[in-house]
Amino acid sequence: MRIRSAVIDDYEALCAIDSVAEMSLERRDQIRSWLGSACCHVAERNGRVVAYGVLTQHFFGQPFVEMVMVGREFRRQGLAASIIRHFLSIIAERKLFSSTNMSNRPMQMLFAQLGFRPSGYIDNLDENDPEIIFYHEAP
């Protein structure tokens, strides 16, 4: 597996593995925007894009993992963890933030396994499903 910066030519591959992009023009537009901002990274296996992640600085000026998406047939193989570890290795800051819905137990477990800690939550983004903020601080 190899992780690299995404390029605009990855657009169709990212849309194909993104379960939301299948039905959402808005997500497809978001993917195009992420590709244009140079904050998107892809995981490849045998030359095929199988997962992607988006790292931004929009969370109070702090590095923030905005998205991690793994293709359905490649889930539960450690790809999301690899992308997040990659982001931890490339940021200059000591802290990395991310978030997930309270209903997304698998992502919460992944954050815990990677040493992230809860740092609060935000109500009213998704009805009856608060967004939990997580952070990881480098030693």
C-alpha angles and dihedrals in degrees: 000000000000130000118206141159111280122242131204090259087067091066098101093044092052092048090049094055096039109094092201095048089061089074105017126078087185091061091047088054089048091053090052089051092049090051090051094051097057092233096108123097129186134208114219131195117191089345093307122118106237103163142008140198135196123215118191138170095218098107102093088310092303127123108266130185098225098177142008116181127176123190112254096247092050100050123121091030099104097260096125090050090049092052092049092047088050090054090049088054096051103044119097094207124083095230130065121186133196139155144210138181119272087241093058099088096164092059092046089053091049091052090050092050090052094051099258118146130205113261103180138296142252123224127206101035094102115016112259092351112093120206112239116212116216131189137192121202121200115232 
